[in-house]
Amino acid sequence: MSTPTQVLHHRLAPALTALSENAYLSAIRAGMVSVVPLTIIGGLFMIVSFLPLPGWESRVAAWLPLLQIPVTATFGLLAVFVCFAIGYDLGKRLRQEAIVSASMATLIFLLIQIQPKDQTFAMDGLGSKGLFTAILIALITVRVQKFCNDTHVVITLPPSVPSVVYESFRALSPMIFLVVVFWLIRFVLGVDINDLLQTAFKPLVFALNTLPGILGYAFLVTLLWSVGVNGDNALDAIVAPIFLQFLTA
């Protein structure tokens, strides 16, 4: 009779291993890891701003606005960096022009963060609140880019044109399509994508912010390791954006 461990090893482990090696989940994982140095830098300035020392608040009061600038440049723009990094990594994995993939993804993400009344960015959407949106936009953008390239729905130029110019023009078709689609969704239909995704993931975010939830996650990671699956890799693409939100809260 097969033991539960053997059942997990033979039936569940192959599926989870394939899941952890999926190009899209791997790109999400790589993008989240790439912004860790930014959180460290922002965290250092945050610590200096609010050191728990007697009289520190009054001493640093005059410098506080300046000390918060690096915090805003890191934590406040975290979703922008995540979107760019995921777009770049996924572009490489899908054999697209990676820098074009990253630029397109960032463009679309910034587009839907604009407030039409005063033509400024909604700053809360550029930080941790926009992480789920950044991930979704990056995945969709690169997927559309690949589809257009594979089906030759692109602008072609003579071979003599420099490769940088050639790839830029090839990106015009998917870029125009994406701009129009997300412009319609966000500004014509009035769908707030940030709020929509925050609401969709709210149960999972709430669960991982409780002791039973985090214990369940730790148990699942340990269980996967016990059957030979890298539990952290298998689940990191799902939980990393949530943990990063907790870190920047």
Residue, then its C-alpha position, 0 to 999 in steps of 0.5 A: m500500500s502506498t504511503p501518503t508521502q509516496v502518493l505525493h511524490h509520484r502524483l503531486a511532485p511532478a505537477l508542482t515541479a512543472l509549475s515551479e518551472n513555468a516561464y510565467l511564474s518564473a518571471i514573476r519570481a525573478g521580478m520580485v527578487s530583483v526589487v529586494p535591494l530597493t526595499i533594503i535601501g528604502g528600509l534603511f532610510m525609513i529606519v534612520s527617519f524613525l529611530p526609537l531614540p529619545g529626542w530623535e524625532s525633534r532632531v531629525a524633523a528638519w531633515l525628515p522630508l529629505l530622508q523620505i525621498p529615497v523611501t518614495a523612490t523605492f517603496g513608492l515606485l515598487a510596482v513600476f520596477v516590478c513591472f519592468a523586471i517581470g516584462y524583461d525576464l519574461g521577454k527573454r524566456l519567450r525569446q522576445e526583445a527583452i528591453v522592448s518587452a519591459s518598456m511596453a509593459t511599463l508604458i501600459f502600467l503607467l498609462i492606467q495609473i494616470q488620473p484624467k482630471d489633472q493628468t498626474f499619476a495616482m502615486d498609491g498605484l505605483g507602490s505596493k497597491g499596484l503590485f498585482t496590476a504590475i504583474l498582470i500587465a507584464l504577463i499580458t503585454v509580453r504574451v501579446q508581443k509574442f503573439c503578434n511576432d509569431t503571427h507576423v502582425v508586425i511592421t517589417l523593415p528591410p534587413s539593412v535596418p539596424s536591429v535596435v530600430y527594427e525591433s522598435f518598429r516591430a513593437l508598434s503593432p502590439m503596443i498600439f493594440l495594448v494602449v487602445v485596449f487598456w485605455l478603453i478599459r480604464f478610462v472609457l469603461g471606468v474599470d479601476i484595475n488596481d481595486l479590482l485585483q486588490t478585491a480579487f486577492k483580498p481573501l488570500v492576502f487576509a489569510l496570509n496575514t493571520l497565524p493559521g494562514i502563515l503556519g499553513y503556508a510554512f507547512l505546505v512549503t515543508l511538505l513539498w520539500s519532503v517529497g523533493v520539490n523546491g517548496d519555496n520556488a513552487l509557491d514564491a510566485i504566488v505569495a511573494p507579491i503579498f509578502l512584499q505588500f506586507l513589508t511596505a505597509 
